Amino acid sequence: MTRADYEDFEGAYENTDTLWIHLCTSGGGRLLRNSRTQKLDGLFVPGRVGLGAPYDGGEGFGPRMSLLALGISERRLKRLAAELPGGDWTSRPWLRPTTTMPC
């Protein structure tokens, strides 16, 4: 977990393999992120929580703001999931979570 202060930015941003949970604590405003895998255009203001999934780099802009952020790397997330009971999805694909409920 980290606390980070960001200045206004515009331009390219790098890719990441980290899942981020952000809480805006001050500042904020319109935030735009645009890449092959991510399309985000909205307001990020104090009290708002945002989820940042791993993504390819892209372009965009953002406001000056302060955030509390919790990051979990994709590698670590996979290791944690594998440690759960039934977490070895590679040998038991029927345990893999789905986004739809079976009928």
C-alpha positions as CSV (number, residue, x, y, z in Angstrom):
1,M,0.0,0.0,0.0
2,T,1.3,3.4,-0.8
3,R,0.2,7.1,-0.7
4,A,1.1,8.9,-3.9
5,D,0.8,12.5,-5.1
6,Y,0.4,13.1,-8.9
7,E,0.8,16.2,-10.9
8,D,-1.3,16.9,-13.9
9,F,-0.2,14.7,-16.7
10,E,-0.8,14.3,-20.4
11,G,0.7,11.8,-22.9
12,A,1.9,8.2,-22.9
13,Y,1.8,5.9,-20.0
14,E,3.6,2.5,-19.5
15,N,2.0,-0.9,-19.2
16,T,1.6,-2.7,-15.9
17,D,1.0,-6.2,-14.7
18,T,-0.4,-5.0,-11.4
19,L,-4.0,-4.9,-10.2
20,W,-4.5,-1.5,-8.4
21,I,-7.2,-0.3,-6.0
22,H,-7.1,3.5,-5.7
23,L,-8.8,5.9,-3.3
24,C,-8.7,9.5,-4.3
25,T,-8.0,11.6,-1.1
26,S,-7.6,15.1,-2.6
27,G,-7.5,17.0,-5.9
28,G,-8.9,15.0,-8.8
29,G,-10.9,15.8,-11.9
30,R,-11.3,14.3,-15.3
31,L,-9.2,11.3,-16.1
32,L,-8.8,9.8,-19.6
33,R,-6.9,6.5,-20.3
34,N,-6.9,5.0,-23.8
35,S,-5.1,1.9,-25.0
36,R,-5.8,-1.3,-26.9
37,T,-7.2,-2.9,-23.7
38,Q,-8.4,0.0,-21.7
39,K,-10.9,2.8,-22.3
40,L,-11.6,5.1,-19.4
41,D,-13.1,8.6,-19.4
42,G,-14.5,9.9,-16.2
43,L,-14.2,11.9,-13.0
44,F,-11.8,10.8,-10.2
45,V,-12.6,12.9,-7.2
46,P,-12.0,12.6,-3.4
47,G,-13.8,9.6,-1.9
48,R,-14.1,7.8,-5.2
49,V,-12.5,4.3,-5.4
50,G,-11.1,3.1,-8.7
51,L,-10.0,-0.3,-9.8
52,G,-7.0,-0.4,-12.2
53,A,-6.7,-3.8,-14.0
54,P,-3.4,-4.8,-15.6
55,Y,-3.1,-3.1,-19.0
56,D,-1.0,-2.3,-22.0
57,G,0.5,1.2,-22.2
58,G,-1.4,3.9,-23.9
59,E,-2.1,7.6,-23.9
60,G,-4.3,9.9,-21.8
61,F,-4.4,12.7,-19.3
62,G,-5.2,13.2,-15.6
63,P,-5.5,15.8,-12.9
64,R,-3.4,16.7,-10.0
65,M,-4.5,14.4,-7.2
66,S,-3.5,12.3,-4.1
67,L,-4.3,8.7,-3.9
68,L,-4.0,5.8,-1.5
69,A,-3.2,2.8,-3.6
70,L,-3.0,-1.0,-3.0
71,G,-1.2,-2.9,-5.8
72,I,-1.1,-6.7,-6.3
73,S,1.1,-8.1,-9.1
74,E,-0.5,-10.5,-11.5
75,R,2.2,-13.1,-10.6
76,R,1.4,-12.7,-6.9
77,L,-2.3,-12.8,-7.5
78,K,-2.0,-16.1,-9.4
79,R,0.2,-17.6,-6.6
80,L,-2.3,-16.6,-3.9
81,A,-5.2,-18.1,-5.9
82,A,-3.3,-21.3,-6.3
83,E,-2.9,-21.5,-2.5
84,L,-6.6,-21.5,-2.0
85,P,-8.5,-24.8,-1.6
86,G,-9.3,-25.8,-5.1
87,G,-7.1,-23.0,-6.4
88,D,-5.1,-25.2,-8.8
89,W,-7.3,-24.3,-11.8
90,T,-4.9,-25.7,-14.3
91,S,-5.4,-29.3,-13.2
92,R,-9.1,-28.8,-12.4
93,P,-10.6,-26.4,-15.0
94,W,-14.1,-27.0,-13.8
95,L,-13.2,-25.0,-10.6
96,R,-12.2,-22.0,-12.7
97,P,-14.5,-19.0,-11.7
98,T,-17.0,-17.9,-14.3
99,T,-18.8,-14.6,-14.8
100,T,-22.2,-16.4,-15.5
101,M,-24.2,-18.7,-13.3
102,P,-24.9,-22.2,-14.5
103,C,-28.5,-22.9,-15.4
